[in-house]
Amino acid sequence: MSARERKEQYFVKLTELVRTYNKIILVKADNVGSSQLHAVRQALRGKAEVLFGKNTRIVKCIRTLENENEKIQELVPHIKGNVGLVFTNGDLKEIKDIIEANRREAPARVGAIAPVDVIVPAQNTSLEPTQTSFLQALNIASKITRGTIEILNDVHLIKAGDKVGASESALLQKLDMRPFFYSLEIATVYDDGQIFDAAILNITDETFEGFMAAGIKNIASVSLAANIPTIAAVPHLFINGYKKVLSVAVATEVTFPLAQAAKDFIADPSKFAVAAAPAAEEAAPAAAAESESESDSDMGFDLFG
């Protein structure tokens, strides 16, 4: 097959994928080998399709689809470096998990940029005593123990973002350490015309619930401060109103069951001390589990707060 025929075939394939799928994950494939990429394709079979190619070819094909799919053009500025496209109509979070699950350990090669910190733990190595000078050159404290070299302390050998040097690479190889892990890295997400950062896929239901809870709390705070009633502020308004009624009852002869309990406590707190101790022990685990927001908002109906 000629180069022109391969190019035409690639254009047909990419065009078909763009027309078939409305979600695209742009992935970076730095340090990912062909065997690892094949494993990712196998894992995604039936859920997504992976396509790699020259960036100029991908961009040119997408440009030809401008009249047919104008939204897809938003992906063009993000096609930089060693990237590929993962097409799907399924759950993006599921696809992300499959991609990240297919990662592989790798040695620290000379010149590579460390993705993580590398710590060499204190250990009795299998290195011969003749290697002592090699460790000293790296400022690693060691001693000879039973005919082998013992590293005395944990050593922060490489910092994330640093370039791996020849000495560090050689040491990790001697210690049979493969400290790095590589996988396809999700860079950008295209979902039916919308472009998102990869971080959007890390949002879980719990994260969303946290955002909602924080938003409701803020609305309630503003409503109470501005004296504007809202649904978010209603529970606090009832509680604040109840506190005022309780305060009046405690200061006067007016009473009702809960107010009487408060009055009895004020009159003689010692009566409640013995009964409160066992109850406090039983309630401790549950109290520890309560959120700070609930205690701050007095949703527990504290009679004496």
matplotlib code that plots the C-alpha trace (Angstrom):
import matplotlib.pyplot as plt

x = [0.0, 1.4, 1.8, -1.0, -3.4, -2.5, -3.2, -6.5, -7.4, -6.5, -8.7, -11.6, -11.0, -10.8, -13.8, -15.8, -14.8, -15.7, -19.1, -19.8, -18.6, -19.5, -16.9, -13.1, -10.3, -7.0, -4.2, -0.4, 1.7, 5.1, 7.1, 4.4, 5.6, 3.8, 3.1, 1.6, -0.5, -1.7, -2.8, -4.8, -6.6, -7.4, -8.8, -11.0, -12.3, -16.1, -16.0, -13.8, -11.5, -7.9, -6.4, -2.8, -1.2, 0.8, -0.6, -0.6, -2.7, -5.2, -5.6, -6.0, -8.7, -10.5, -10.3, -12.0, -15.0, -15.6, -18.8, -20.1, -19.0, -18.0, -17.7, -14.9, -12.6, -12.3, -10.0, -7.4, -5.4, -4.9, -3.3, 0.3, 3.2, 2.9, -0.9, -3.7, -7.5, -9.7, -13.3, -16.3, -20.0, -19.7, -18.9, -15.8, -14.9, -15.0, -12.7, -10.4, -10.1, -9.3, -6.6, -5.0, -5.2, -3.0, 0.2, 3.6, 6.7, 9.8, 13.5, 14.9, 16.7, 19.4, 17.9, 14.3, 12.3, 11.2, 7.4, 7.7, 10.2, 12.5, 13.4, 16.0, 15.2, 17.8, 18.7, 21.3, 22.1, 23.7, 26.4, 30.0, 32.3, 34.2, 31.1, 31.5, 33.2, 30.3, 27.8, 30.1, 30.1, 26.3, 26.7, 25.0, 26.1, 26.9, 28.9, 30.1, 27.9, 28.6, 30.4, 27.9, 27.1, 24.4, 22.7, 22.2, 19.5, 16.7, 18.0, 15.9, 17.8, 15.7, 13.0, 10.0, 10.6, 14.4, 16.3, 17.7, 21.5, 23.9, 24.9, 21.3, 20.2, 23.2, 22.5, 18.8, 19.7, 22.2, 19.5, 17.0, 14.6, 12.1, 10.7, 8.6, 5.2, 3.9, 0.5, -1.4, -1.9, -5.3, -4.8, -8.1, -11.7, -14.2, -17.8, -20.3, -18.8, -17.5, -13.8, -12.9, -9.6, -8.7, -9.4, -13.1, -12.9, -11.7, -14.9, -17.0, -20.5, -18.9, -17.0, -20.2, -22.1, -19.4, -19.6, -23.4, -23.2, -20.6, -22.8, -25.9, -24.0, -22.8, -26.4, -27.7, -24.9, -25.7, -29.4, -29.1, -26.7, -28.9, -32.2, -33.5, -35.4, -34.4, -35.0, -31.4, -31.8, -35.2, -33.8, -31.5, -34.3, -36.4, -33.4, -32.6, -36.3, -36.4, -33.3, -35.0, -38.2, -36.0, -34.1, -37.4, -38.7, -35.5, -35.6, -39.3, -41.9, -43.1, -42.2, -42.6, -41.0, -37.7, -37.5, -38.1, -35.1, -32.9, -34.2, -33.5, -30.0, -29.3, -30.7, -28.6, -26.1, -24.8, -27.9, -27.0, -23.3, -23.6, -26.2, -24.3, -21.0, -22.1, -24.2, -21.2, -19.1, -21.8, -22.3, -18.6, -18.2, -21.4, -20.3, -16.9, -18.7, -20.8, -19.6, -18.2, -20.8, -23.7, -22.1, -21.5, -25.0, -26.6, -28.6, -28.3, -30.7, -28.3, -30.5, -27.6, -25.6]
y = [0.0, 3.4, 6.3, 8.1, 5.1, 4.8, 8.5, 8.2, 5.2, 7.1, 10.0, 7.6, 5.9, 9.2, 10.6, 7.6, 7.7, 11.4, 10.7, 7.6, 8.9, 12.1, 11.8, 12.0, 11.7, 13.3, 11.3, 11.8, 8.7, 9.8, 6.8, 4.4, 1.5, -0.4, -3.5, -1.3, 0.5, -2.8, -3.8, -0.6, -1.3, -4.8, -3.5, -0.9, -3.3, -2.9, 0.3, 2.7, 2.9, 4.3, 6.1, 7.5, 9.3, 12.3, 15.5, 17.3, 14.5, 14.5, 18.3, 18.3, 15.7, 17.5, 20.7, 19.0, 18.3, 21.9, 22.3, 19.0, 19.3, 22.8, 21.9, 19.4, 22.2, 23.2, 20.1, 21.3, 23.7, 20.8, 18.4, 18.9, 16.5, 12.8, 12.4, 10.1, 10.0, 7.7, 7.7, 6.5, 7.0, 5.4, 6.6, 8.8, 8.0, 4.2, 4.8, 6.9, 4.1, 1.5, 3.7, 4.4, 0.8, -0.2, 1.4, -0.2, 0.2, 1.4, 2.0, 5.5, 6.1, 8.7, 12.0, 11.1, 13.7, 12.1, 12.0, 11.3, 11.6, 8.6, 7.5, 4.8, 3.1, 2.1, -1.5, -4.1, -4.3, -7.0, -4.7, -5.7, -3.6, -2.3, -0.2, 1.9, 4.8, 4.8, 5.5, 8.1, 10.0, 10.3, 11.3, 8.1, 7.0, 3.3, 0.6, -2.9, -5.6, -9.3, -8.7, -6.4, -2.7, -1.5, 1.9, 3.5, 6.0, 6.7, 8.7, 11.2, 10.4, 12.2, 14.9, 15.0, 17.1, 16.6, 15.0, 11.6, 11.6, 8.8, 8.0, 7.9, 5.7, 3.4, 3.1, 2.3, -0.3, -1.9, -2.0, -3.5, -0.6, 0.5, 3.6, 5.1, 4.1, 5.2, 5.1, 7.0, 10.4, 12.0, 15.6, 17.0, 15.8, 16.5, 15.8, 16.7, 20.0, 21.0, 20.9, 20.0, 19.7, 16.1, 17.0, 17.0, 13.2, 13.1, 14.6, 11.9, 12.0, 12.7, 15.7, 17.0, 16.6, 18.5, 21.4, 21.5, 21.4, 24.3, 26.3, 25.8, 26.8, 30.0, 30.8, 30.3, 32.6, 35.4, 35.0, 35.3, 38.2, 40.1, 39.1, 37.6, 34.3, 31.5, 27.7, 27.2, 29.5, 28.2, 25.5, 28.1, 30.6, 28.0, 27.2, 30.8, 31.4, 28.5, 29.8, 33.1, 31.4, 29.3, 32.3, 34.1, 31.0, 30.6, 34.2, 34.2, 32.0, 30.7, 27.1, 24.0, 20.6, 21.5, 24.9, 23.2, 20.8, 23.8, 25.5, 22.4, 22.2, 25.8, 25.3, 22.3, 21.1, 18.4, 16.4, 15.8, 15.1, 11.4, 10.6, 12.5, 10.6, 7.2, 8.8, 10.8, 7.7, 6.0, 9.2, 9.8, 7.7, 9.2, 12.7, 12.2, 11.2, 14.4, 17.0, 20.3, 22.1, 20.5, 21.6, 25.1, 25.5, 24.2, 21.6, 19.4, 21.8, 22.6, 23.8, 25.7, 27.0]
z = [0.0, -1.0, 1.4, -0.3, 0.1, 3.8, 4.3, 2.6, 4.6, 7.8, 6.8, 6.2, 9.6, 11.6, 9.8, 10.7, 14.3, 14.6, 13.1, 15.3, 18.7, 20.5, 23.3, 22.7, 25.3, 24.2, 25.7, 25.9, 25.1, 26.4, 27.6, 26.6, 24.4, 21.7, 23.9, 26.6, 24.0, 22.7, 26.2, 26.5, 23.2, 24.4, 27.7, 25.9, 23.3, 23.1, 25.1, 23.1, 20.1, 20.2, 17.2, 16.9, 14.0, 13.0, 14.5, 11.2, 9.7, 12.6, 12.4, 8.6, 8.8, 11.6, 9.5, 6.6, 8.9, 9.8, 7.8, 9.1, 12.8, 13.8, 17.4, 16.8, 15.8, 19.4, 19.8, 17.4, 19.7, 22.1, 19.6, 20.5, 21.3, 21.3, 21.5, 20.6, 20.5, 22.5, 21.1, 23.1, 23.7, 27.1, 30.6, 30.5, 34.1, 33.3, 30.3, 32.5, 35.1, 32.4, 30.9, 34.3, 35.4, 32.5, 33.7, 33.9, 36.0, 34.3, 35.2, 35.8, 32.5, 32.1, 30.9, 31.8, 33.8, 37.1, 37.4, 41.2, 44.0, 44.3, 47.8, 48.3, 51.6, 54.2, 53.4, 53.3, 49.6, 47.6, 46.5, 47.0, 49.3, 46.2, 45.4, 48.5, 46.7, 44.2, 47.0, 48.6, 45.4, 45.8, 49.4, 50.6, 54.1, 54.1, 55.9, 55.2, 56.9, 56.3, 53.1, 51.5, 51.6, 53.9, 53.2, 56.7, 56.0, 53.6, 50.7, 48.7, 45.5, 42.8, 43.1, 40.9, 37.9, 38.0, 35.2, 36.0, 36.0, 35.0, 38.6, 40.0, 37.1, 37.7, 41.4, 40.9, 38.3, 40.8, 43.4, 40.9, 41.5, 38.8, 40.5, 37.7, 36.4, 33.0, 31.3, 28.8, 30.4, 29.9, 28.8, 27.5, 27.3, 24.4, 25.2, 22.5, 21.6, 25.1, 26.0, 29.6, 31.5, 32.5, 36.2, 35.4, 35.4, 39.0, 40.3, 42.1, 43.5, 46.9, 45.5, 43.9, 47.1, 48.9, 46.4, 46.9, 50.7, 50.6, 48.3, 50.4, 53.5, 51.8, 50.6, 54.2, 55.6, 53.2, 53.7, 57.5, 57.3, 54.9, 56.6, 53.4, 53.8, 51.6, 51.7, 52.7, 55.7, 56.9, 59.3, 60.9, 61.2, 63.1, 65.4, 66.1, 66.8, 69.1, 71.0, 71.6, 72.9, 75.2, 76.4, 77.3, 79.1, 81.2, 82.2, 83.1, 84.8, 81.4, 80.9, 78.7, 78.9, 77.1, 78.9, 82.2, 81.5, 80.9, 84.1, 86.2, 84.8, 85.7, 89.1, 90.0, 87.3, 89.7, 89.3, 85.6, 86.1, 87.1, 84.4, 81.8, 82.1, 80.9, 78.2, 77.0, 76.6, 74.5, 72.4, 71.8, 68.6, 67.1, 68.1, 66.4, 63.2, 63.0, 60.5, 61.7, 59.6, 61.6, 64.9, 63.7, 62.5, 65.7, 63.8, 66.9, 68.7, 71.5, 74.4, 76.1, 73.0]

ax = plt.figure().add_subplot(projection="3d")
ax.plot(x, y, z, "-o")
ax.set_aspect("equal")
plt.show()
